[in-house]
Amino acid sequence: MAATFTREYQGLQIPEDGTYALDRGHTTIEFVGRHLMITKVRGRFTDFDGTIVIGQSPEQSSVEVTIDTASVDTSDEKRDGHLRSADFLDVENYPTMTFRSTRVDVNRDGTAKVTGDLTVRDVTRPVTLDVEFDGAQADPWGGQRLGLSAHTEIDREDWGLTWNVALETGGVLVGKKIRLELNVEAVKQ
């Protein structure tokens, strides 16, 4: 039986304290946006680095992630090129975006709210992620891993991503609201 690497904190199972690095092969950073007001388009970023520090208490924990904006992938080369352009991410001038946590609040049910600063195109705004601890486990190579999932919704225009086209029938081509979804596996360092 594989060992788990959790501990009890105020009646909750939480990961062992320490520093964990994101495992890019087992982590997804995805987004969902509306197209033509009728469908959802999903995309992801494939190149990123990040660190999660689990504190003695969950409230002492922190997260820092840097994403390569050129790694955006929606499975459509034309759309990806447009997202990389100055209309959206402007990867030539802003090659990365970052998230740095500023606060962690743990709920009684074990979920957490992680608030931090999201910087896109040199615009920094606070966001709060709803986070679930999915478990901790030993891997076959002697490492310790933890799993987390998180999500939030943002208004892309808050970061200056305002490009759009009005539709003749009303509405716009690209929705303002973007759902961010993260499924994270991280390895203890």
N, C-alpha and C positions, 0 to 999 in steps of 0.2 A: 504494500500500500504506500502510495506517495505521501510525502510529508506536506502538510499545509503550513504556511507561514503567516498565521494570524495571531492576534492577541485580543483579549477582552478589554474594552474601554467603556465604562458606564453601561454595561449590559449589551454592548454591541461588539461584533467581531470586526476588527479593523486590521489592515496590513501591519507587518512589523515596521518599525521606524527605520529610516535610512534613505539613501538616494537611489532612484530608479531611472534608467534611461529608456526612452521609448524604443520599442522593437518595430522598425519600419515594416518588416515583413508580416507583422501580425497586428498592425494598427491602421485604422482608416480614419481619415479626416475628410468628411463629406459635406456637401451642401445640397439643398433642394430649393429650387425657385420655380415660379410660375411662368409659363410661356403662353402667349395669346389669351391669358386669363382662363384657360380651360384645362391645361395639363401641367404636370410637375416634371421638371427636368432635374436629373441628379448628376452631380459631378463630384470630383474628389481632387485632392492634392497628393501627389505621389512622392514628393521629396520634402522632407522635414526632419528636424531634430528637436528633441525635447527632454526635459528632466522633471521628474516629480520627486519632491522631498517630502517624505512622510515624517511628521514631527512626533514627539512623545505624546502629545494630544493632537487629534485631527485638526484643531484650530491653528496649530503651529505649522501646518503643512503648506507647501507652495508648489506652483507649477510654472514652468517657462517653456514656451514652444516657439520655434522659428520655422516658417514655411517658405519654401521657394515658390514664388508666385508663378513662375514660368512652368511649373509642374502641373498646372491645372489640366484636368482631363475629364471631358464629358462624353467621350466616345464619338465625337464629331469634330474633325480637324478644322472645318470652317468656323464653327462656333468657338472652339478653343482659341483659334487665332484672334477672333473678335474679343474674347475675354482677356487675352494678353495685351490687346491694344490700349491706346490712351483713352478709349471710351470707357474702359472698365479698370483692370488691374494696372495697366501701364507698366508692364514688367521691365521695360528698358530703363525707366527712371526709378522704379520702386521694386527691386528684385526680391524683397522679402516682406512678409508681414509677421507680426509677433503677437503673442498673448503672454502676459505676465500677471499672475494672480496677486491680489492685494488683500484678500480675506477669504477664509473658509468657515462656513457655518454648518454644523452637523445637526440634522433633524432627529427627532426621537426614533423614527423608523429606520435610521441608518443611512438614509440618503443625505446628500450634502448640497449646499449652494456654494459654488466657487465663483467669487467675483474677481474680476481683473480688468486690465487695460488691453484692449484689442487695438493694434495699430495697423492700418491699411492706408497706403498712399500718404504716409506721414501724418495721418489724422488718427488721433488716439481718443477712444471713447470707452467708457466702462460697459462691461457686459457681465451677466451672471449665468453661469452654466448650472443646470440641474444634473447632479452626478450620482451614479450608483456604483458601489463597490461590488464587483462581480466575483471576487475571490482571489486567493493567492495559492500558489502551488509550486512544488519543486519541478524542474524540468529534467529530462533524462541526462543532461550534461552537467548536473550539479548546481545549476543556477536556481535562483528564487525569482518567481514572476508574480506579478499582480495584474488583475484585469479590472478596468473601469469603463463605464459607458457614460456619455454626457450629451446633452443637447441644449440648444437655446434658439431663440428666433431674434433676428436683428432686422433693422431697416437699412438697406444698403446705401440709401441716400445720406444717412448720418455720416458716412465715410467719403462723401463726394462722388459716389458711383451713381450718377444721375442720368446717364444716357438712357433714352427710351424713344419709342415711336408711338404716337397716338393712333388708335385703330378707328376706321371709319364707322364702325358699329358701336363705338364707345370702348372705354378701357384703354389699356396700353399693351405693348408687345411683351415687356418684361416686368414681372411683378416686383414691387418694392421689398416685400418681406422675403427674407432668406432664412431657412432653417439650417442650422449647423448641427451635425451629428458626428460624434466621435466614439469609436470603439478602440480602446487602448489596451495593449499588452506592454508591460514594461519590465525590465530586468534589473534586479538589485545589483548595484555596483560595489 
